[in-house]
Amino acid sequence: MSDPAAPPGQESPSFVKLAMRNMVRKGRQSLLHFGLTALGLSGFLLLIAWLGRPSLPG
């Protein structure tokens, strides 16, 4: 599927290229969102690991 705004005879940029261009354009905001996502995912995985820890008899 071609992008109607693209010049004729040229393919529309891939989703990855568009995402990278957008990330470069919105640099600081993208890094902030990436950091928050990474922190949230790490916290969620740690919480699941902590809740699912085996209880060994002491």
C-alpha positions in Angstrom: 0.0 0.0 0.0 1.5 3.3 -1.1 1.4 6.5 0.8 -0.6 9.1 -1.2 1.8 11.9 0.0 4.9 10.0 -1.3 6.2 11.0 -4.7 5.1 8.6 -7.5 7.5 5.7 -8.1 8.7 5.7 -4.5 7.6 3.3 -1.7 6.1 4.7 1.5 8.6 4.5 4.4 8.2 1.4 6.6 6.7 1.6 10.0 10.1 1.2 11.6 11.5 4.1 9.7 8.5 6.3 10.6 8.9 5.3 14.3 12.6 6.1 14.3 12.0 9.5 12.6 9.3 10.3 15.1 11.6 9.2 18.0 14.4 11.5 16.7 12.0 14.4 16.3 10.6 14.0 19.9 13.9 12.9 21.5 13.4 13.8 25.2 9.8 12.8 25.4 10.5 9.5 23.7 13.4 8.8 26.1 11.2 9.7 29.1 8.4 7.3 27.9 10.9 4.6 27.2 12.4 4.9 30.6 9.1 4.9 32.3 8.0 1.8 30.4 11.3 0.0 31.2 10.9 1.0 34.9 7.3 -0.1 35.0 8.0 -3.4 33.3 11.0 -4.2 35.6 8.8 -3.3 38.6 6.0 -5.6 37.4 8.4 -8.5 36.8 10.0 -8.0 40.2 6.6 -7.9 41.9 5.5 -11.1 40.1 8.8 -12.8 41.1 8.4 -11.7 44.7 4.7 -12.9 44.9 5.6 -16.2 43.3 8.7 -16.9 45.4 8.8 -20.4 47.0 8.4 -20.5 50.7 11.0 -22.8 52.1 10.6 -24.3 55.6 13.2 -22.6 57.9 
